[in-house]
Amino acid sequence: MHLPKLVFVIISQFILMFVSVGNKTYADWNKYSSQPIISVGSENEWDNYFVGSPSVIRNKDNYKMWYAGNNRFLWRIGYAESADGINWNKSSSFVIDQIDYNNNYNIHDPRVIYKDGEYLMWFDGSNSTINNIHINFSKSPDGENWGSRVLGVFNPLYEWEMPKGISFPFVSYSDGLYKLWYGANGLYNGSELWRLGYATSSSGINWIRESKPILEGDENLDGLNANSPNVIFDSGIYRLWYHTDLGIWYAESNNGTNWVKSPTPVLTASNDSTSFDSLRVMNPFVIKSDNQYFMYYTGIGQNGKWQIGLATTEALPTPFITVDPTPTYTPAPTPTETPTPTSSPTPTPSSTPTPTPTVVKAQFSPIIIVPGMGSTWNPQAIFTCSLNTSSGWTMAPYVNVYTRLINTLTKNARLKMNNEVYIYTYDWRQTLDWQGQHLKDFIDNILKDKPAHTKVRLIGHSLGGLVIRSYLDLYHDTHKAESILTAGTPHQGTILAYPIWEAGELWTDDKLLKVGTNAIIQHCRFITNNNSVKNNNFKFLKKTKKDVVQELVPSVQDILPVFDYLKRNGNLLRYESQVYKNDWLMSHKLDPDLYHVGVFNLSGTGNRTLQYLDIKDTSNKDRKNGDWLDGYPQMKEYTREGDGTVLNMSSVVEGANNSEINGSHSDVISSTEGIQKILNYLGIPGVRPAGMISLPEETSKIVMSVSLDKSAKMEVLDPKKRVYKSDESLLVLYDPLVGVHRLKIIPSETMRTNLSVSLMDDMDINENLVDIRLRKGKLTEILLIFTNFGSPKLRMIQI
């Protein structure tokens, strides 16, 4: 009978050059007589071919084990309980399943600690061939029901961690610090082997690692392919068990990184060919229980099956290294909870198995989507030309870019809108400090009816990512975020903010920002006598466009670049020396620990993106108006290393799980690849992105915007007799037809109002602003004549 291809891959990865060295051991580890203690399942069970890689905790009056199981085709994580650590009752099914069909096709090698009333698990994810191995994270209130997952908290970085990846995480916690020992497969000193690495973290999510391996196998001593570390702190030293091709070995250290190996293995394969571990022993996991040490391990028999065995010893060896009285690190023994004594284990199996624990539904962490600048709309706030009105914002009627992601979550993943998935609609004009406070109010309102300790997962697009950062920064130790993903976020600002803040000019291709900001500029530039303008003659100019932006859209200053991007005579100028600077990003640097949450970041690339502005001296006219105080742009330099709005170097977050797609600023949140990465971040298995939808805000060349600063119903009939309606005091037509458009306005009361009609393309804005008188219940009609002979033009004729 031939083993499936997957089995050969696994065997080649883990067995590799096996050589038997008999039963000689170090420190008198005695194998339990009735082996294995965890066997493979029956023919139709999920773990009917392999069980291994155990992780065990003694918690008060029982033992808990998590292990990897396989049915010849797929790896998952299982769970078992025991009253004595020897006789185990397996749960009838796995507790963590396949997460996706790409990087987390197989789930295996769990390691669990107990901390602050929760079980924390770090575990491997890999593709269908057990490659691209990386470490994920999850947590559970009871050890069985594992809620939201943080994927890719630890990925290959150095050459010695590639190509297969990093695996077998072992984590301990003490004194506010998580310590991670792990295995990695890659090229080092000219050879591709498994070696051990080390990293630390204050959050358990974002890690700082050693750049080189801390231990590797020696073919003349312990054998090659050192892997599967297990570390405890005992008798003033770190004690390490690990496996190689030649069995399970032991080493000691004063600091957890510099190790001295034992001269002989502590456990090897059995000489009895009928034994479950006659071919190989590996994956040691050691705990102390009462007056004994238990080593759980994986044994491989001549039939190729993996099963879990047990060896015990009364005492660990006297240290053979000099004990440092002040070690660099002092981790607590794993498990971290102090065990309650129970009766000593007996080799006689218990006649009454522990009942299968009751399954409790996992606590769901709500998902909150924070959209970008210009994506929300509130006519009352916009047209009162004041920042004092900020409630009542909704998704703008012209925005489609978030629809596909919402459909994916609510239709395909069947999550409930405004119960499990939320859209945070907010006043994007306000400063980031204001934003952080109001996002807190929104989150607190969501969680007030949720179970205690519920946290949220935040997805921020563009400015939305900085809104999330502001919330985390303001409430560093009390925030309710479990994890965050920022997509297309200008973490170091965007150059497109420069013309808006310096002169009120909208160069951006982001039509959502363009429509909203242009409406503010158009309606708030002028003062009129008695709120009226006679004969379309505006009495006097109140503000320049720049003045309007700086007074009514202060968020633009918060996205100015904090990198050098202005050039004069070919020389880069320091951004700190500019008249207008981004005080928020300069004073709110990213927290080195990334706010103790899982931080994921998605960037777009391959799009023509502004990289530098060559400037010249400001003209006397501009200087008098206060425009272009930092220099007038005379030439633009572009690169393809960006999403069209944000440069890659600005969107990447140091220390986070960064990934990118070949796509635009909208693609990161709406494309198939972008949404799939978001689903991976959310840990939602087996869900496909919803069907493609039209995104006219992304694809259109020209936008026609019609707005009133008073409340009235509007309707536009285009040259093909298509009707567009709005009750929001705003109508947006993407790629309008050349010809006559008939605008109809029906007011709810008699009033004078300012009507603005703008044509916007990538280069220019053609603006029309008129004062009209409306009578309650009476139809007012205006012809909008659109021509496009090289450049779009618009005329208005009132009927």
C-alpha positions in Angstrom: 0.0 0.0 0.0 1.4 3.4 -1.0 1.2 6.4 1.4 -0.5 9.5 0.0 1.8 12.3 -1.3 1.1 14.4 1.8 2.3 11.7 4.1 5.6 11.4 2.2 6.1 15.2 2.5 5.5 15.0 6.2 7.8 12.0 6.7 10.6 13.7 4.7 10.2 16.9 6.7 10.3 15.4 10.1 12.2 12.1 9.9 15.1 13.1 7.6 18.2 10.8 7.9 17.0 8.8 10.8 19.6 6.7 12.6 18.8 4.6 15.7 21.1 4.8 18.7 19.3 2.3 20.9 17.7 3.1 24.3 20.6 4.9 26.0 19.2 7.9 27.9 20.3 10.9 29.9 18.7 11.7 33.3 16.8 8.4 33.7 13.6 9.1 31.7 11.5 6.0 32.0 8.9 5.3 29.3 5.4 4.4 30.6 4.7 0.7 30.2 1.3 1.0 28.5 1.9 3.0 25.4 0.8 5.0 23.6 -1.3 7.2 25.9 -3.0 9.0 23.0 -3.7 6.7 20.0 -4.9 7.5 16.5 -8.6 7.5 16.0 -10.7 4.9 14.4 -11.1 4.6 10.6 -13.7 7.4 10.2 -12.3 9.8 12.7 -10.5 13.1 11.9 -7.2 11.9 13.5 -7.1 8.3 12.2 -3.6 8.4 10.9 -1.4 10.8 12.9 -1.6 12.3 16.4 1.4 14.1 17.8 3.0 17.4 18.9 1.4 17.5 22.4 1.0 20.5 24.6 -0.1 19.9 28.1 -1.2 22.0 31.1 -2.1 20.8 34.6 -4.9 23.2 35.6 -6.1 22.6 39.2 -7.6 19.1 39.4 -7.1 18.0 35.8 -4.8 17.9 32.8 -5.5 19.4 29.4 -3.8 18.4 26.2 -3.9 20.0 22.7 -2.3 18.0 19.9 -2.1 17.8 16.1 -4.1 15.2 14.3 -4.2 14.0 10.7 -6.5 11.8 8.6 -3.9 11.3 5.8 -5.0 14.5 4.0 -5.5 17.3 6.5 -4.0 18.5 9.8 -6.1 19.9 12.6 -5.8 20.6 16.3 -7.5 18.3 18.9 -8.1 18.4 22.6 -8.1 15.8 25.4 -8.5 15.8 29.2 -7.2 13.6 32.0 -7.5 13.3 35.7 -4.0 11.8 36.2 -2.0 12.8 33.1 -1.9 9.3 31.9 -5.4 8.1 31.0 -6.8 10.6 28.5 -10.3 11.2 27.2 -10.2 12.7 23.7 -12.8 15.2 22.5 -14.9 13.7 19.8 -13.9 16.3 17.3 -11.1 18.8 16.6 -11.1 22.3 18.2 -9.4 24.3 15.4 -10.0 23.4 11.8 -8.6 24.5 8.5 -8.7 28.3 8.2 -8.3 28.9 4.5 -7.2 27.1 1.4 -3.9 28.9 0.9 -1.5 29.7 3.8 -3.6 27.9 6.5 -4.7 24.8 4.7 -3.1 22.7 7.5 -3.3 23.6 11.2 -0.9 21.9 13.6 1.7 22.0 16.4 -0.2 23.9 19.2 1.5 25.4 22.3 -0.8 26.7 25.0 -0.3 28.7 28.2 -2.8 29.8 30.9 -2.8 33.5 31.8 -5.3 35.8 33.5 -8.2 33.4 33.2 -7.6 32.6 29.5 -5.9 30.0 27.5 -3.5 31.4 24.9 -2.5 29.3 22.0 0.3 29.8 19.4 0.0 27.3 16.6 1.3 26.5 13.1 -0.4 27.2 9.8 0.9 25.9 6.5 -0.2 25.2 2.9 -1.3 21.8 1.5 2.3 20.6 1.2 3.4 21.7 4.7 5.4 24.6 3.4 5.1 28.4 4.1 4.9 27.5 7.8 4.1 30.4 10.1 2.7 30.9 13.6 -0.8 32.0 14.4 -2.5 33.0 17.7 -5.8 32.4 19.3 -7.3 32.4 22.8 -10.1 30.7 24.6 -12.0 31.0 27.9 -12.0 27.2 28.5 -9.4 25.6 26.2 -12.0 24.1 23.9 -13.8 27.0 22.2 -11.3 29.1 20.4 -12.5 32.5 19.2 -11.1 34.9 16.7 -7.6 34.2 15.4 -4.7 36.4 14.7 -3.0 35.0 11.7 0.6 35.3 10.9 1.8 36.8 14.2 5.2 35.3 13.5 6.5 34.8 9.9 9.8 33.9 8.3 12.1 36.9 8.1 15.7 35.7 7.7 17.2 33.4 5.2 17.7 30.7 7.8 13.9 30.7 8.4 13.1 30.0 4.8 12.1 28.2 2.6 9.9 25.9 4.7 9.2 28.5 7.4 9.0 28.6 11.2 7.3 26.0 13.3 6.8 24.4 16.8 6.3 27.5 18.9 7.0 27.2 22.6 5.9 30.2 24.7 6.4 31.1 28.3 5.4 34.3 30.1 6.8 36.1 33.2 7.6 39.7 34.4 5.5 41.2 31.6 7.4 39.5 28.8 6.5 36.6 26.5 9.4 34.4 25.4 9.2 32.3 22.2 11.5 29.5 21.2 10.8 28.0 17.8 12.1 25.9 15.0 12.9 27.2 11.5 14.0 25.7 8.3 16.2 27.6 5.9 19.7 28.2 4.6 22.5 29.0 7.2 26.2 28.5 6.8 25.7 26.9 3.5 23.2 24.2 4.5 19.4 24.0 4.6 18.3 22.5 8.0 16.0 22.9 10.9 17.4 25.1 13.7 16.1 26.8 16.8 15.3 30.5 17.2 14.3 32.9 19.9 12.1 36.0 20.2 10.4 38.2 22.9 7.3 40.2 23.0 5.3 42.3 25.5 2.0 41.5 23.7 2.4 37.9 22.5 1.5 39.2 19.0 4.4 41.5 17.8 7.8 39.9 18.3 11.4 41.0 18.4 13.6 38.1 17.3 17.3 37.1 17.4 18.7 37.5 13.9 20.6 34.2 14.0 19.8 30.7 15.3 20.4 30.1 19.0 21.0 26.3 18.5 21.6 24.0 15.7 22.3 20.2 15.4 25.8 18.8 15.1 26.0 15.6 13.0 29.0 14.5 15.2 27.0 14.9 18.5 23.2 15.3 18.6 22.5 14.9 14.9 21.0 17.3 12.4 17.7 19.2 12.2 17.2 20.6 15.7 13.5 21.3 16.2 10.5 21.4 18.5 12.0 23.2 21.6 10.5 22.8 25.1 11.9 25.1 27.8 11.4 25.4 31.5 13.2 27.4 34.2 14.3 25.1 37.0 17.0 25.2 39.6 18.2 28.6 38.4 18.7 27.6 34.8 16.9 27.2 31.6 16.4 23.6 30.6 15.7 22.7 27.0 14.5 19.6 25.4 14.4 19.3 21.6 14.5 16.7 18.9 16.9 16.0 16.1 17.3 13.1 13.6 18.8 11.0 16.4 16.2 11.4 19.1 15.3 13.8 21.9 18.1 15.8 23.5 18.7 18.1 26.4 20.6 21.4 26.9 21.1 24.1 29.6 21.5 27.8 29.5 21.8 30.8 31.9 20.0 33.2 29.6 17.7 31.2 27.3 19.8 31.9 24.2 23.3 30.4 24.7 23.1 26.6 25.2 25.4 23.8 26.4 24.2 20.4 25.2 24.2 17.1 27.0 26.6 14.5 25.6 23.9 11.8 25.1 20.2 11.8 24.1 17.5 11.7 26.8 15.1 9.6 24.8 15.5 7.5 21.7 13.4 5.1 19.6 12.5 1.7 21.0 14.5 -1.4 20.0 11.2 -3.3 19.9 10.0 -3.3 16.3 6.4 -3.7 17.5 6.5 -0.6 19.7 4.6 2.5 18.7 7.9 4.5 18.8 10.2 2.0 17.2 11.1 4.3 14.3 11.4 7.8 15.9 10.7 9.9 18.9 10.3 13.7 18.7 8.2 16.7 19.9 9.1 16.6 23.7 6.9 18.5 26.1 7.9 18.5 29.7 5.8 19.5 32.8 6.3 19.1 36.5 3.5 17.3 38.3 3.8 16.9 42.1 7.1 15.1 42.6 7.6 13.9 39.1 8.4 15.3 35.6 6.2 14.1 32.7 7.6 14.1 29.2 4.9 13.8 26.5 6.3 13.1 23.1 5.5 11.9 19.6 6.4 8.3 18.7 6.5 6.9 15.1 6.2 3.2 14.6 7.2 0.9 11.7 3.7 1.3 10.3 4.4 5.0 9.8 1.7 6.1 12.2 2.4 8.9 14.8 1.0 8.5 18.3 1.7 10.2 21.7 3.7 8.6 24.4 4.8 9.4 28.0 8.1 9.2 29.9 8.7 10.2 33.5 11.6 10.9 35.9 11.8 11.7 39.6 14.3 14.5 39.2 16.0 16.5 36.6 19.8 16.2 36.4 22.1 18.4 38.5 23.0 21.4 36.3 26.2 20.7 34.4 26.7 24.5 33.7 27.6 27.1 36.3 24.4 28.6 37.6 24.3 32.4 37.1 22.9 34.0 40.2 21.4 36.8 38.2 20.1 35.4 34.9 19.2 37.7 32.1 15.6 36.4 32.0 13.5 34.6 34.5 10.5 32.9 32.9 8.0 31.1 35.1 7.6 27.4 34.5 5.1 26.4 32.0 2.2 26.1 32.7 2.0 29.5 34.3 -0.8 28.6 36.8 0.4 26.9 40.0 -1.0 23.4 40.0 -3.1 22.0 42.8 -1.6 18.7 44.0 -3.4 15.5 43.1 -2.7 11.9 43.7 0.5 10.5 42.2 0.0 8.9 38.8 -0.4 5.2 38.7 0.4 2.9 35.7 -3.0 1.3 36.1 -5.4 2.9 33.6 -8.4 4.6 35.2 -11.5 2.6 34.8 -13.8 5.6 34.6 -12.8 8.0 31.9 -13.3 11.8 32.3 -16.6 12.9 30.7 -16.4 14.8 27.5 -16.5 18.5 28.5 -19.7 20.5 27.6 -19.2 22.6 24.5 -19.7 26.3 25.0 -20.2 28.7 22.1 -17.1 30.8 21.5 -17.3 34.5 22.2 -17.4 36.4 18.9 -15.3 39.6 18.5 -17.4 42.1 16.5 -15.9 43.5 13.3 -15.9 47.3 12.8 -15.0 48.8 9.4 -13.7 52.4 9.5 -13.9 53.9 6.0 -11.7 56.6 4.5 -11.9 60.3 4.1 -14.9 61.6 2.1 -16.8 58.3 2.4 -19.5 59.6 4.7 -22.0 62.4 4.3 -24.0 64.7 6.5 -25.6 67.7 4.6 -26.5 69.6 7.7 -22.8 69.5 9.0 -21.4 70.2 5.6 -23.6 73.1 4.6 -23.7 74.9 7.9 -20.0 75.4 7.4 -19.2 74.6 11.0 -17.3 71.8 12.8 -19.8 72.0 15.7 -22.3 69.8 13.9 -20.9 66.3 13.8 -23.6 63.7 14.6 -25.8 62.0 12.1 -23.2 60.9 9.5 -24.1 58.1 7.1 -22.4 56.4 4.2 -22.3 58.8 1.3 -24.9 58.0 -1.4 -22.1 58.0 -4.1 -19.8 55.4 -2.3 -19.7 51.8 -3.5 -16.1 50.8 -2.6 -17.1 49.0 0.7 -20.1 47.2 -0.6 -18.3 44.1 -1.7 -16.5 43.6 1.6 -19.8 44.1 3.4 -21.6 41.6 1.2 -18.8 39.1 1.8 -19.1 39.4 5.5 -22.9 39.6 5.8 -24.0 37.3 2.9 -21.2 34.8 2.3 -20.0 34.6 5.9 -23.5 35.1 7.2 -22.5 37.6 9.9 -25.3 39.9 11.1 -25.0 43.6 10.3 -25.1 45.9 13.3 -24.6 42.9 15.6 -21.4 41.2 14.4 -20.3 43.6 11.6 -20.5 47.4 12.0 -19.7 50.4 9.8 -18.3 53.4 11.7 -19.6 56.5 9.9 -17.9 59.6 11.2 -17.1 63.2 10.6 -13.9 62.9 8.6 -13.3 66.7 8.7 -12.2 66.6 12.3 -8.7 66.2 13.8 -7.4 62.8 14.6 -7.4 63.5 18.3 -11.2 64.2 18.0 -11.6 61.0 16.0 -10.0 58.8 18.6 -12.3 60.0 21.3 -15.4 59.4 19.2 -14.4 56.0 18.0 -14.1 55.0 21.6 -17.7 56.2 22.2 -18.8 54.1 19.2 -17.0 51.0 20.4 -18.2 51.4 24.0 -21.8 51.6 22.8 -21.4 48.4 20.8 -19.9 46.5 23.7 -22.3 47.6 26.4 -24.7 44.8 25.4 -22.0 42.2 24.7 -20.6 39.6 27.1 -17.9 41.0 29.5 -14.4 41.1 28.1 -15.6 41.1 24.5 -13.2 43.0 22.2 -13.4 44.2 18.7 -11.5 43.7 15.5 -11.0 46.9 13.5 -10.5 47.3 9.8 -9.4 50.8 8.8 -9.2 52.0 5.1 -7.1 55.0 4.3 -7.7 57.7 6.9 -9.8 55.1 8.8 -6.5 53.4 9.8 -5.2 56.6 11.4 -8.5 57.0 13.2 -7.9 53.5 14.7 -4.4 54.5 15.6 -5.6 57.6 17.4 -8.0 55.5 19.4 -5.3 53.1 20.4 -2.9 55.9 21.2 -5.4 57.8 23.4 -6.5 54.7 25.3 -3.3 52.8 25.2 -4.0 50.6 28.2 -7.8 50.5 28.2 -8.7 50.1 24.6 -11.0 47.3 23.5 -9.2 46.3 20.3 -8.3 42.6 19.9 -6.6 43.2 16.6 -6.5 45.7 13.8 -6.0 45.8 10.0 -5.1 49.0 8.2 -5.4 49.0 4.4 -4.0 51.8 2.2 -3.4 53.9 5.3 -1.0 56.9 5.1 0.9 56.0 8.2 3.6 58.6 7.2 1.2 60.8 5.3 0.4 61.4 1.6 1.9 64.1 -0.7 -1.6 64.7 -2.1 -2.5 66.5 1.1 0.1 69.2 0.3 -1.9 71.0 -2.4 -5.1 70.7 -0.5 -3.6 72.2 2.7 -1.4 74.8 1.1 -3.8 76.1 -1.5 -7.2 74.3 -1.4 -6.4 72.5 -4.7 -7.7 69.0 -5.2 -5.1 67.0 -7.3 -6.2 63.7 -5.9 -7.7 60.9 -8.0 -9.7 59.9 -4.9 -13.1 61.0 -6.1 -14.7 60.4 -2.7 -12.4 62.9 -1.1 -12.8 65.2 -4.1 -16.6 65.3 -4.0 -16.9 65.9 -0.3 -14.1 68.4 0.0 -15.2 70.3 -3.1 -18.7 70.6 -1.7 -17.3 72.2 1.5 -15.1 74.6 -0.5 -17.8 75.6 -2.9 -20.5 76.3 -0.3 -18.4 77.8 2.5 -16.1 80.3 0.6 -18.5 83.2 0.4 -20.3 85.6 2.8 -23.6 86.9 1.5 -25.8 89.7 2.8 -28.8 88.3 4.7 -27.8 84.8 3.5 -28.7 85.8 -0.1 -27.0 86.7 -3.2 -28.8 89.0 -5.7 -28.3 88.5 -9.4 -25.7 85.9 -8.6 -23.4 88.7 -7.4 -21.6 87.5 -4.3 -20.9 90.5 -2.2 -17.4 89.7 -1.2 -14.9 86.9 -0.8 -14.7 85.6 2.7 -11.9 83.1 2.4 -9.6 81.5 -0.1 -10.1 77.8 -0.8 -7.1 77.2 1.4 -8.7 79.1 4.3 -11.9 77.0 4.0 -9.9 73.7 4.1 -7.7 74.8 7.1 -10.8 76.0 9.0 -13.3 73.3 8.1 -11.2 70.2 7.2 -8.4 70.2 9.7 -7.9 66.4 9.2 -6.0 67.2 6.0 -3.1 68.6 8.1 -3.0 65.2 9.9 -2.2 63.4 6.7 0.6 65.7 5.5 3.8 63.7 4.9 6.4 63.2 7.7 9.1 62.3 5.3 11.1 64.5 2.9 9.2 65.1 -0.3 9.9 68.7 -1.4 12.8 69.5 -3.7 14.3 72.9 -4.5 16.9 73.0 -7.2 17.2 69.2 -7.0 17.9 69.1 -3.3 15.5 67.5 -0.8 14.2 69.7 1.9 13.6 68.6 5.5 9.9 68.3 6.2 10.4 69.5 9.8 11.4 72.9 8.4 8.2 73.6 6.6 5.7 76.3 7.6 2.9 73.7 7.5 3.7 70.4 9.3 1.9 67.4 10.4 2.0 67.9 14.2 -0.1 64.8 14.9 2.0 62.2 13.1 5.2 63.9 14.4 4.0 63.7 18.0 2.2 60.3 17.8 4.8 57.9 16.7 3.8 54.3 16.3 4.0 52.4 19.7 7.0 50.0 19.5 4.7 47.3 21.0 1.9 48.2 18.6 -0.5 48.9 21.4 -0.4 45.2 22.5 -2.7 44.0 19.7 -2.2 42.1 16.5 -1.5 44.6 13.8 -2.0 43.7 10.2 -1.3 46.0 7.3 -2.3 45.8 3.6 -0.7 48.0 0.9 -1.3 48.5 -2.8 1.5 48.8 -5.3 2.1 49.1 -9.0 0.2 52.4 -9.5 1.5 55.8 -10.5 2.0 57.6 -7.2 3.3 61.0 -6.4 6.8 60.7 -4.8 8.4 64.2 -5.0 7.4 67.8 -5.7 9.9 70.2 -7.2 9.0 73.7 -5.9 9.9 77.3 -6.7 9.4 80.6 -4.8 5.8 81.6 -4.1 4.5 84.5 -6.2 3.5 87.8 -4.6 -0.2 87.1 -5.3 -0.1 83.7 -3.7 1.9 85.0 -0.7 -0.6 87.7 -0.2 -3.4 85.1 -0.1 -1.4 82.9 2.2 -1.2 80.2 -0.5 1.8 77.9 -1.2 3.8 79.3 1.7 6.2 76.3 1.5 6.7 76.6 -2.2 4.8 76.5 -5.5 5.0 73.1 -7.2 6.5 73.4 -10.7 7.1 69.7 -11.4 5.8 66.3 -10.1 7.8 63.1 -9.8 6.1 59.8 -9.8 6.9 56.2 -8.9 5.0 52.8 -9.3 5.8 51.9 -5.7 2.4 53.0 -4.3 -1.4 52.6 -4.7 -1.9 55.9 -6.6 -2.7 57.8 -3.3 -0.2 56.4 -0.7 3.4 55.5 -1.2 4.4 52.0 -0.1 7.0 53.4 2.2 4.3 55.4 4.0 1.7 52.6 4.2 4.0 49.9 5.7 4.0 49.5 9.5 7.3 48.4 11.1 6.8 45.3 13.2 3.4 44.5 11.9 2.3 41.7 9.6 2.7 43.6 6.4 1.4 42.3 3.0 0.7 43.9 -0.3 -1.3 43.4 -3.5 -0.7 44.7 -7.0 -3.6 47.2 -6.9 -4.9 50.6 -6.3 -6.0 52.5 -3.2 -9.6 51.1 -3.7 -8.4 47.6 -4.6 -6.9 47.0 -1.1 -10.4 47.0 0.3 -12.5 45.9 -2.7 -10.6 43.5 -4.9 -10.7 39.7 -4.7 -7.1 39.5 -3.5 -7.6 42.3 -1.0 -10.8 40.9 0.5 -9.2 37.4 0.7 -6.4 38.9 2.8 -8.9 40.6 5.0 -10.8 37.2 5.5 -7.5 35.6 6.4 -6.9 38.3 9.0 -10.3 37.8 10.4 -9.8 34.0 10.5 -13.0 33.2 8.7 -12.5 29.8 7.0 -14.1 28.7 3.8 -15.6 32.0 2.8 -15.2 33.4 -0.7 -15.3 37.0 -1.6 -18.7 38.2 -2.8 -19.2 38.9 -6.5 -17.6 41.8 -8.2 -19.5 45.1 -8.3 -19.2 48.2 -10.3 -17.0 50.9 -8.7 -17.7 54.1 -10.7 -15.8 56.1 -8.1 -12.7 54.2 -9.2 -13.2 53.8 -12.9 -15.0 57.0 -14.0 -13.1 59.8 -15.8 -15.5 62.6 -15.0 -17.8 63.3 -12.1 -20.7 65.7 -12.0 -21.7 66.8 -8.6 -24.9 68.8 -7.9 -25.5 70.1 -4.3 -27.7 72.5 -2.4 -27.0 74.0 1.0 -30.6 73.6 2.0 -32.8 70.5 2.3 -34.7 69.7 -0.9 -35.5 66.8 -3.2 -33.5 66.7 -6.4 -33.8 64.7 -9.6 -31.7 64.7 -12.8 -32.9 63.4 -16.1 -30.0 62.7 -18.4 -29.9 62.8 -22.2 -31.0 59.1 -22.4 -33.9 59.8 -20.1 -32.3 58.0 -17.1 -33.4 59.4 -13.8 -31.1 60.0 -10.8 -32.7 61.0 -7.5 -31.6 62.2 -4.1 -33.0 63.4 -0.8 -29.5 64.1 0.6 -29.0 67.6 -0.9 -26.4 66.0 -3.1 -26.5 64.1 -6.5 -23.4 62.5 -8.0 -23.3 61.3 -11.6 -20.3 59.3 -12.7 -19.2 59.7 -16.4 -22.2 61.8 -17.3 -23.3 61.9 -21.0 -22.5 64.8 -23.1 -25.7 66.8 -23.7 -28.6 68.4 -21.8 -29.4 67.2 -18.3 -32.6 68.4 -16.8 -32.4 69.2 -13.0 -35.6 69.3 -11.0 -35.8 70.6 -7.5 -38.8 70.4 -5.2 -38.3 72.2 -1.8 -40.1 71.5 1.4 -40.3 75.2 2.2 -39.8 78.6 0.5 -36.2 79.6 0.7 -33.1 80.9 -1.0 -30.3 78.5 -1.5 -26.9 78.2 -3.2 -26.8 75.6 -6.0 -23.4 74.2 -6.9 -22.7 72.1 -9.9 -19.2 70.9 -10.5 -17.5 68.8 -13.2 -14.3 67.1 -11.9 -11.8 65.1 -13.9 -8.3 64.0 -12.9 -6.8 67.4 -13.8 -9.4 70.1 -13.1 -12.6 71.2 -11.5 -15.2 73.2 -13.5 -17.3 75.0 -11.0 -20.7 76.7 -11.1 -22.3 78.4 -8.1 -25.6 80.3 -8.3 -28.1 81.6 -5.8 -31.7 80.6 -6.6 -35.1 81.2 -4.9 -37.3 78.1 -4.3 -40.9 78.1 -3.4 -42.5 75.5 -1.2 -44.1 72.7 -3.3 -43.2 74.3 -6.6 -41.0 72.7 -9.1 -37.8 74.5 -10.2 -36.1 73.3 -13.3 -32.6 74.0 -14.5 -30.9 72.8 -17.7 -27.3 71.6 -17.2 -25.6 71.7 -20.6 -22.5 69.5 -20.6 -19.9 69.7 -23.4 -16.6 68.0 -23.8 -14.5 69.4 -26.6 -11.1 68.6 -25.2 -12.0 69.7 -21.7 -15.3 69.3 -19.9 -17.5 72.4 -19.6 -20.9 73.1 -18.1 -23.5 75.8 -18.4 -26.6 76.3 -16.3 -29.9 77.8 -17.7 -32.9 78.2 -15.3 -36.2 77.5 -17.1 
